[in-house]
Amino acid sequence: MARCAAEAVGEVVLAGDLLTFSSAPGEKVLCGPGLRRQEHGHGHASDSGPGPGLAVCKSGIVRHKEPAVYWVDSQQKRYVPAKGEYVIGIVTTKSGDIFKVDVGGSEQASLSYLAFEGATKRNRPNVQVGDLVFAQFVVANKDMEPELVCIDSCGRSNGMGVIGPDGLLFKVSLSIARKLLSPNCEVIKNLGELYPFEIVIGMNGRIWVKAKTIKHTLLVANVLESCENMTTDQRKHVFKKLSENVP
């Protein structure tokens, strides 16, 4: 039996559940991770509501963001590539014109040497095995090999490409990575006020940080790793202690 998506926000859903929504003319409803659009004639989602349905792909809690964005917040361990998502990958092999990249999923993704800004057959990018790359998925489905690019639709790097050799790479849960990517993330803002740092966050749960000193880099990484298990009061207490020790 299908449930109304708006009423299911904040509640637990299971893979296979169906959600319905009533969209106004011209309104676009965006499906995030864990949901798949299911139009009329596919299953029974449309039987209990006037609009198309959303099929739940993985168990978790339904989340909503204005105006009409829905996704499922789950505690899954392994990253599943999704088209359009930005990730941090590790170049594992170099085979002809293709780099193989470990993104933490069940299989490696491919990255063409031409998928970099300014790359040509004569002007190849300087990418070595072991390098970190910040890239975006352009192909990600169960029937095809995942494919990454380091350029946007205009051919610009737009912040993507090889990440510098310095800094620290560490892993967090997929849910905390998505929270840290939210525009109004207080943890990132508060840390930046204490220790200026560079940060790259991949939706595959990998984070790269670089502060002015190794000590500050480690402090930033420790806070980001542990913030998932801290309450708001505990986090404020930690930041207060850190601010007292800032030289």
C-alpha positions, -999 to +999 in steps of 0.1 A: +000+000+000+014+034-010+019+062+015+019+100+009+055+112+006+048+144+026+033+124+055+062+099+054+089+125+060+109+116+091+095+081+092+112+048+084+106+032+050+117-002+036+130-012+002+100-019-020+077+006-003+058+030-025+053+067-019+029+091-037+028+128-041+005+153-057+025+178-078+011+211-090+012+218-127+047+226-137+062+216-103+092+194-105+097+167-078+133+156-075+142+121-063+174+118-043+193+087-031+172+058-022+142+067-043+132+060-079+104+076-099+075+053-108+051+066-133+015+055-140+013+019-153+043+007-134+032-011-102+005+002-080+019+036-068-006+056-088-036+036-074-038+056-042-030+091-053-035+115-082+002+119-090+031+095-100+048+075-073+083+071-058+096+036-053+119+031-023+152+014-033+168+012+002+156+012+038+160+044+059+143+076+069+125+098+044+139+133+042+125+164+025+139+197+014+119+226+000+104+230-025+101+194-036+132+172-030+128+138-014+155+112-005+161+083+019+187+088+046+202+054+053+232+040+072+245+019+044+282+010+045+292+006+009+289+034-015+267+028-046+276+051-075+248+075-087+249+097-118+258+133-110+274+127-076+308+140-068+333+116-052+369+113-042+386+084-060+420+068-059+437+061-092+447+024-091+458+016-127+466+033-159+456+013-190+460+030-224+437+060-225+417+050-194+424+053-157+408+029-133+396+046-101+386+031-067+356+050-054+348+026-026+320+008-045+317-028-056+336-021-088+361+004-100+351+033-122+368+044-155+382+079-161+393+089-196+425+111-199+404+134-221+379+140-192+402+168-178+401+205-186+424+213-215+433+176-222+441+166-257+459+137-274+491+157-272+485+175-239+477+146-215+470+153-179+496+145-153+478+117-134+497+090-117+487+057-100+480+066-063+467+101-070+435+113-055+409+128-079+378+147-073+353+137-100+317+134-110+298+104-123+283+107-158+275+070-161+263+050-131+238+022-135+237-016-128+242-025-165+272-004-173+307+003-159+307+035-138+323+064-156+338+095-141+348+129-155+367+159-141+350+185-162+315+200-163+292+203-193+312+234-205+345+216-204+357+234-172+372+217-142+350+236-118+370+224-088+375+189-101+407+171-110+438+158-092+439+167-055+473+179-042+498+155-026+496+172+008+467+170+032+450+140+048+424+116+034+400+098+058+367+081+057+334+089+074+299+074+071+279+082+039+253+100+060+277+123+078+294+131+044+260+143+031+253+164+062+288+181+059+279+190+023+248+209+033+253+247+027+245+257+063+267+230+080+277+245+114+305+221+120+324+232+089+317+269+097+328+267+133+360+247+124+369+273+097+367+301+123+393+282+145+416+267+119+416+279+083+417+248+061+409+234+026+385+206+024+371+183-003+341+161+005+330+132-016+296+117-014+313+083-012+323+091+024+358+102+017+371+136+030+404+153+022+416+182+045+446+204+046+452+231+073+482+253+079+500+227+101+499+189+104+486+194+140+457+215+128+449+191+100+447+162+124+425+182+148+401+191+120+399+155+108+393+142+143+364+166+149+348+157+115+352+120+122+336+122+156+309+148+150+284+122+139+283+107+174+282+140+193+251+159+205+248+196+199+259+204+235+289+180+232+299+197+200+297+232+215+319+220+244+345+206+221+346+238+201+349+259+233+379+238+244+395+241+210+390+279+209+408+282+243+438+264+229+441+283+196+474+302+196 
